[in-house]
Amino acid sequence: MTATASFVRQLGAAVKQVAGKRGSSWYTPHMAAASRAIIERVPLVDLVLEVRDARVPLSSEYELLRSFPRSSRHIIVLNKMDLASRSQMKVWKAYFEQQNSISYEVNSHNKENVKEFLNFLRARVRELKRTDDANPTITVMLVGIPNVGKSALANSLHQIGRISAAEKGKLKHATVSPLPGETKDISSFKIGSHPNIYVLDTPGVFPPSIADAEVCSKLALTGAIKDCLIGETELAQYFLAILNLSDEYKKWAKLSTAESDELSDDKVEPSGDSELNKRRRQYATDHTQDFVVNDVRRTLFEKISSFHGNLNYEKDLSKLIEAEFAALQKAFNLLAESEFEAQDKIAAKLLNLYRTGRLGHYTLDSIPSVDGGKRQRGESEAVVA
């Protein structure tokens, strides 16, 4: 994707600069300590659940596990499946099967999905018990890079596991935050009885450095790296570049048509204050409201579909992104502010909508080539649902 090369280079350089700065929050002392503790525990636990972000199934790989041989006790958990391209989930599952890896897609906020995952884990546990009846307790460890949803998954497994086992007592909670790096210690949560099953929630850990600029960019866009270390505006521009080069915006064409029909109806028969207008005034600054999200979608559709430049050229792509930022100031109701002051707020709101799935479902990694060549992480196209 040559048109996005400048965004990748810019974000990749920013990540590398942060990672290389002594005393930065990239690879902190607690990460180093957590890495040692996790490596020591891996051989001792019964199952290792490597949690990855389903939007970046390769870029979110947990490099600490590379030093351990692949086994049936290692399961790749593709979390946040609700934010990824749905059509790609089966493709990735087949890919991991070809790699002799066990994988499972999950949405840690969907109770039914987590319940199915827990049943899957219990089946794996029964297989373990056949070969090791002497151990009455099973330990499962969640590992992964920051902000892939390990703590949210631990909480859901704990809650549903206790309900299904009809256990009483105080419910424990792992700290869950949209910001990476909130989990500091290894915590234990009971998720099953007969046999007893415990899950260990561990801190997210990065490697000391990441050489691939595109991997850095994808991790930053999906929220694994703190926005303040990279720059929200640059991240939002990178997202718009991906959106503009995809077909996802075409799904919003009906919003533009509906807007035109509404304006036409108003001209024919003026009406009183509508419920929508009341909501607009009441929630003027809340960008999560459906009418604001639809305004954003419509704005982006109209800007992309009416653009006559060549988006395969970096200069034209940047020109469109600049026009989109200007138009989004109105969609986000930031008219009282100057364009410069509004830019950071637009970027923050846009990133939030992308990361919560309101602006489409994207898989940023592509399946590596099967010709035995090197893993093509840096040459991937975004795939949308």
SULKA-V958551 format. One record per residue. N is the residue number from 1. PSI is psi in whole degrees, -180 to 180 (NA if undefined). BURIAL is + if it has 24 or more other C-alpha atoms within 12 Angstrom, else -. D_LAST is the distance of its C-alpha to the last C-alpha in whole Angstrom. Layout:
# SULKA-V958551
n: <N	N>
psi: <PSI	PSI>
burial: <BURIAL	BURIAL>
d_last: <D_LAST	D_LAST>
This chain:
# SULKA-V958551
n: <1	2	3	4	5	6	7	8	9	10	11	12	13	14	15	16	17	18	19	20	21	22	23	24	25	26	27	28	29	30	31	32	33	34	35	36	37	38	39	40	41	42	43	44	45	46	47	48	49	50	51	52	53	54	55	56	57	58	59	60	61	62	63	64	65	66	67	68	69	70	71	72	73	74	75	76	77	78	79	80	81	82	83	84	85	86	87	88	89	90	91	92	93	94	95	96	97	98	99	100	101	102	103	104	105	106	107	108	109	110	111	112	113	114	115	116	117	118	119	120	121	122	123	124	125	126	127	128	129	130	131	132	133	134	135	136	137	138	139	140	141	142	143	144	145	146	147	148	149	150	151	152	153	154	155	156	157	158	159	160	161	162	163	164	165	166	167	168	169	170	171	172	173	174	175	176	177	178	179	180	181	182	183	184	185	186	187	188	189	190	191	192	193	194	195	196	197	198	199	200	201	202	203	204	205	206	207	208	209	210	211	212	213	214	215	216	217	218	219	220	221	222	223	224	225	226	227	228	229	230	231	232	233	234	235	236	237	238	239	240	241	242	243	244	245	246	247	248	249	250	251	252	253	254	255	256	257	258	259	260	261	262	263	264	265	266	267	268	269	270	271	272	273	274	275	276	277	278	279	280	281	282	283	284	285	286	287	288	289	290	291	292	293	294	295	296	297	298	299	300	301	302	303	304	305	306	307	308	309	310	311	312	313	314	315	316	317	318	319	320	321	322	323	324	325	326	327	328	329	330	331	332	333	334	335	336	337	338	339	340	341	342	343	344	345	346	347	348	349	350	351	352	353	354	355	356	357	358	359	360	361	362	363	364	365	366	367	368	369	370	371	372	373	374	375	376	377	378	379	380	381	382	383	384	385>
psi: <79	-30	-25	7	-39	-38	-42	-46	-43	-48	-41	-42	-38	-42	-45	-37	-43	-44	-32	-5	124	135	4	171	20	-70	87	166	-35	-30	-43	-43	-42	-38	-45	-43	-40	-45	-38	-33	-25	-46	-15	-23	163	-38	140	117	106	106	124	164	121	-20	-24	71	-26	-42	-25	18	145	102	-23	-27	-9	-25	-4	143	146	135	170	-10	-2	118	128	118	113	92	166	35	-24	-14	-10	168	119	-37	-20	-15	-45	-35	-43	-37	-43	-38	-47	-34	-40	-28	9	37	142	131	158	133	138	151	107	-10	3	111	-43	-41	-42	-37	-41	-39	-40	-40	-39	-43	-40	-38	-40	-38	-40	-35	-40	-40	-27	-30	-10	71	-13	-21	112	-10	135	134	128	132	127	126	159	173	171	146	33	-1	26	-47	-40	-40	-40	-44	-45	-43	-41	-46	-50	-36	-40	-40	-46	-27	0	41	148	169	178	133	128	158	129	148	124	132	148	-12	138	153	18	-29	123	-28	164	123	151	137	132	131	1	158	153	63	165	132	129	141	136	121	125	158	148	136	131	159	161	-27	157	121	-32	118	-36	-36	-44	-44	-43	-42	-38	-42	-39	-3	11	-26	138	132	-37	-20	-20	-47	115	-38	-45	-39	-41	-38	-40	-43	-45	-35	-43	-45	-46	-30	3	-179	7	-38	-24	-23	-13	11	-37	-25	-38	-39	-42	-38	-43	-41	-39	-42	-38	-42	-38	-35	-34	-45	93	136	172	-171	117	163	-35	-43	-36	-42	-37	-41	-37	-38	46	-34	3	102	-6	-9	144	-40	-32	-44	-42	-37	-42	-46	-46	-44	-46	-41	-47	-38	-43	-47	-25	-2	133	5	179	108	-7	-9	133	-42	-43	-41	-42	-35	-42	-43	-39	-42	-36	-42	-43	-41	-33	-18	-38	-43	-35	7	49	34	-25	-7	157	161	-39	-43	-33	-21	-47	-38	-40	-45	-45	-44	-39	-44	-39	-43	-40	-46	-13	10	9	-12	33	170	116	138	113	-22	148	158	130	155	152	16	11	1	-178	157	125	62	-33	7	30	148	146	134	133	160	NA>
burial: <+	-	+	+	+	+	+	+	+	+	+	+	+	+	+	+	+	+	+	-	-	-	-	-	+	+	+	+	-	+	+	-	-	+	+	-	+	+	+	-	+	+	-	-	+	+	+	+	+	+	+	+	+	+	+	+	+	+	+	+	+	+	+	+	+	-	-	-	-	-	-	-	+	+	+	+	+	+	+	+	+	+	+	+	+	+	-	+	+	-	-	+	+	-	-	+	-	-	-	-	-	+	+	+	+	+	+	+	+	-	-	-	+	+	+	-	+	+	-	-	+	+	-	+	+	+	-	+	-	-	-	-	-	-	-	-	+	+	+	+	+	+	+	+	+	+	+	+	+	+	+	+	+	+	+	+	+	+	+	+	+	+	-	-	-	-	-	-	-	-	-	-	-	+	+	+	-	+	-	+	+	+	+	+	-	+	+	+	+	+	+	+	+	-	-	+	+	+	+	+	+	+	+	+	+	+	+	+	-	+	-	-	+	+	+	+	+	+	+	+	+	+	+	+	+	+	+	+	+	+	+	+	+	+	+	+	+	+	+	+	+	+	+	+	+	+	+	+	+	+	+	+	+	-	+	+	-	-	-	-	-	-	-	-	-	-	-	-	-	-	-	-	-	-	-	-	-	-	-	+	-	-	-	-	+	-	+	+	-	-	+	+	+	+	+	+	+	+	+	+	+	+	+	+	+	-	-	-	-	-	+	-	-	+	-	-	+	+	+	+	+	+	+	+	+	+	+	+	+	+	+	+	+	+	-	-	-	-	-	-	-	+	+	+	+	+	+	+	+	+	+	+	+	+	+	+	+	+	+	+	+	+	+	+	+	+	+	+	-	-	-	-	-	-	-	-	+	+	+	+	+	+	+	+	+>
d_last: <19	22	22	20	23	26	23	23	26	27	25	26	30	30	28	31	34	33	33	36	38	40	40	36	34	32	34	36	39	38	35	37	39	36	35	39	38	35	36	40	38	35	38	39	36	35	31	29	26	24	22	19	16	13	11	14	15	18	19	20	22	25	28	31	30	30	34	34	34	31	31	30	31	28	25	22	20	16	16	14	11	10	9	7	4	5	6	8	10	12	13	14	16	18	18	20	22	23	24	26	24	23	20	19	15	16	16	20	20	19	22	22	19	22	25	23	23	26	27	26	28	31	31	31	34	36	35	37	39	41	41	43	44	47	44	43	41	37	36	32	31	28	27	25	25	25	22	20	21	24	26	24	24	27	28	26	27	31	31	29	32	34	34	34	37	38	40	41	42	40	36	36	33	31	31	27	26	23	26	26	29	30	31	35	36	35	35	36	34	35	33	35	38	40	40	39	36	35	32	33	31	31	31	28	29	29	31	33	32	28	29	26	25	21	21	23	21	18	20	21	18	16	20	22	24	26	25	29	30	27	27	25	25	24	21	20	21	19	16	16	17	14	12	15	14	10	9	8	11	12	10	13	16	18	18	21	22	23	25	27	28	29	31	32	33	35	37	38	39	39	38	39	37	34	32	29	32	33	30	30	33	33	30	30	29	26	23	21	22	20	22	22	18	18	21	19	16	18	20	18	17	20	21	19	19	23	23	25	25	24	21	22	25	25	28	26	22	25	26	23	22	26	26	22	24	27	25	24	27	28	24	25	29	30	33	36	35	36	33	33	34	30	28	28	27	25	23	23	22	19	18	19	16	13	15	14	11	12	11	7	5	7	8	11	13	14	15	19	21	23	26	28	27	27	23	21	20	21	20	16	13	10	7	4	0>
